[in-house]
Amino acid sequence: MSNKKWLVIIGSSLLTIFILAGCGSGEGDKEANVALFGDVITSASVEEAPCVVTSRIEQGQRLIFRAKVEDLDSKEIIEDAKVKLVLGTGEEFDMELGPHGEEGTLLYTVPYEIDVDAPTGVLEYKYVAEVNGEEYDYEPFDVEPSLLTVIEGAEGAAE
């Protein structure tokens, strides 16, 4: 074989090795298997049912935004995530992790009060969680029953 052919074979072999090395799947390449989801509840407005999941909220009513960040491999709550609520109004709120309900379920939460004169209609929101430098978003389904909607408050709701 000629020197030229050997150089082509050696060059091709080295190029293949470099390409394969760059495509390797070492431990550092493993993507996090993270789930972020949540809901909205009314806040202790009825003693027998203090936490009612809802998508309709009256003007002047208090609600709680709740989120859960979970490692899907271990099924464990990720307790060191940085989680925030982002409203369609541009407001952002940091959420805090704590036990909730009789079971003490760990959830990220933030309370929010709808102004008595807040405009009625859909109040868009999303949760954003940062885990190990990666961001994850959650938004409710884009269907009417899932969208948080502010409705006209009952008379005297401001009192």
C-alpha positions as CSV (number, residue, x, y, z in Angstrom):
1,M,0.0,0.0,0.0
2,S,1.1,3.5,-0.7
3,N,1.8,6.1,2.1
4,K,-1.1,8.1,0.9
5,K,-3.6,5.2,1.5
6,W,-2.1,4.6,5.0
7,L,-2.5,8.3,5.8
8,V,-6.2,8.2,4.7
9,I,-6.8,5.0,6.8
10,I,-5.1,6.4,9.9
11,G,-6.8,9.8,9.5
12,S,-10.2,8.1,9.0
13,S,-9.6,5.9,12.1
14,L,-8.6,8.9,14.3
15,L,-11.7,10.9,13.1
16,T,-14.0,7.9,13.9
17,I,-12.4,7.7,17.4
18,F,-12.9,11.4,18.1
19,I,-16.5,11.3,16.9
20,L,-17.3,8.3,19.0
21,A,-15.6,9.8,22.0
22,G,-17.7,12.9,21.7
23,C,-20.9,10.9,21.5
24,G,-20.2,8.8,24.6
25,S,-22.8,8.5,27.3
26,G,-20.8,8.8,30.5
27,E,-22.4,9.6,33.9
28,G,-22.1,13.3,33.3
29,D,-24.3,13.1,30.3
30,K,-27.3,11.6,32.1
31,E,-30.3,13.9,32.0
32,A,-32.3,14.5,35.2
33,N,-35.6,12.7,35.3
34,V,-37.6,15.5,36.9
35,A,-41.4,16.1,37.0
36,L,-43.0,19.4,38.0
37,F,-46.7,19.7,38.5
38,G,-49.2,21.5,40.7
39,D,-52.6,22.8,41.3
40,V,-54.5,25.7,43.0
41,I,-56.6,25.4,46.2
42,T,-58.9,27.7,48.1
43,S,-57.5,28.7,51.5
44,A,-59.4,27.5,54.5
45,S,-62.6,29.1,53.6
46,V,-64.7,26.2,54.9
47,E,-63.7,24.5,58.2
48,E,-64.7,20.9,57.0
49,A,-62.9,21.3,53.7
50,P,-60.0,23.7,54.2
51,C,-58.2,22.8,50.9
52,V,-60.4,22.5,47.9
53,V,-58.8,22.2,44.5
54,T,-60.3,24.8,42.2
55,S,-60.0,26.6,38.9
56,R,-62.6,29.2,39.7
57,I,-61.8,31.8,42.3
58,E,-63.9,34.8,43.4
59,Q,-62.7,38.3,43.6
60,G,-61.5,38.9,47.2
61,Q,-60.8,35.2,47.9
62,R,-57.4,33.8,49.1
63,L,-55.9,30.8,47.4
64,I,-52.8,28.7,47.6
65,F,-50.6,27.8,44.6
66,R,-49.1,24.3,45.2
67,A,-46.3,22.5,43.3
68,K,-44.4,19.3,43.6
69,V,-41.0,18.6,42.2
70,E,-40.2,14.9,42.0
71,D,-37.3,12.7,40.9
72,L,-39.0,10.2,38.7
73,D,-36.3,7.6,39.2
74,S,-36.5,7.5,43.0
75,K,-40.0,8.8,43.3
76,E,-38.7,11.2,46.0
77,I,-39.5,14.9,46.4
78,I,-36.6,17.1,45.4
79,E,-36.3,19.3,48.4
80,D,-33.5,21.6,47.2
81,A,-35.3,22.9,44.1
82,K,-35.8,26.6,43.6
83,V,-39.5,27.0,42.7
84,K,-41.4,30.1,41.8
85,L,-44.9,31.0,40.7
86,V,-45.1,33.3,37.6
87,L,-48.4,35.0,37.0
88,G,-49.6,36.3,33.7
89,T,-49.6,39.8,35.2
90,G,-45.8,39.6,35.4
91,E,-45.7,39.0,39.1
92,E,-43.3,36.4,40.4
93,F,-43.3,34.7,43.9
94,D,-40.8,32.4,45.4
95,M,-42.5,29.2,46.7
96,E,-41.5,27.5,50.0
97,L,-41.4,23.8,50.8
98,G,-43.3,22.5,53.7
99,P,-45.6,19.7,55.0
100,H,-49.3,20.0,54.1
101,G,-52.5,18.2,55.0
102,E,-52.9,15.4,57.5
103,E,-50.3,13.3,55.8
104,G,-47.7,16.0,55.9
105,T,-47.1,15.9,52.1
106,L,-44.1,18.0,51.2
107,L,-45.2,20.7,48.7
108,Y,-43.9,24.0,47.5
109,T,-46.6,26.6,48.2
110,V,-47.3,30.3,48.1
111,P,-50.5,32.1,49.1
112,Y,-52.1,34.7,46.9
113,E,-55.2,36.9,47.5
114,I,-57.3,38.0,44.5
115,D,-58.1,41.7,44.9
116,V,-61.8,42.5,45.4
117,D,-61.6,44.7,42.2
118,A,-59.4,42.3,40.2
119,P,-60.6,41.9,36.6
120,T,-62.6,38.8,35.9
121,G,-61.4,36.2,33.4
122,V,-58.4,33.8,33.1
123,L,-55.4,34.5,35.3
124,E,-52.5,32.7,33.6
125,Y,-49.8,31.2,35.7
126,K,-47.0,28.7,35.6
127,Y,-44.5,27.1,37.9
128,V,-40.8,27.2,37.2
129,A,-38.4,24.9,39.1
130,E,-34.7,25.0,39.0
131,V,-33.0,21.7,39.7
132,N,-29.2,21.4,39.4
133,G,-29.0,24.4,37.1
134,E,-31.8,23.1,34.7
135,E,-35.2,24.8,34.5
136,Y,-38.5,23.0,34.3
137,D,-41.9,24.6,33.7
138,Y,-45.5,23.5,34.4
139,E,-48.6,25.2,33.1
140,P,-52.2,24.0,33.4
141,F,-53.9,22.4,30.4
142,D,-55.1,25.0,28.0
143,V,-58.8,24.0,28.4
144,E,-61.4,26.0,30.1
145,P,-62.0,23.7,33.2
146,S,-58.2,23.8,33.9
147,L,-57.6,27.5,33.5
148,L,-57.6,29.6,36.7
149,T,-60.5,31.9,36.2
150,V,-61.4,34.9,38.4
151,I,-65.1,35.3,38.8
152,E,-67.2,38.0,40.2
153,G,-67.2,37.9,44.0
154,A,-70.2,37.5,46.2
155,E,-71.6,40.6,47.7
156,G,-69.7,41.4,50.9
157,A,-66.6,39.4,49.8
158,A,-64.4,42.4,50.8
159,E,-65.7,42.5,54.3
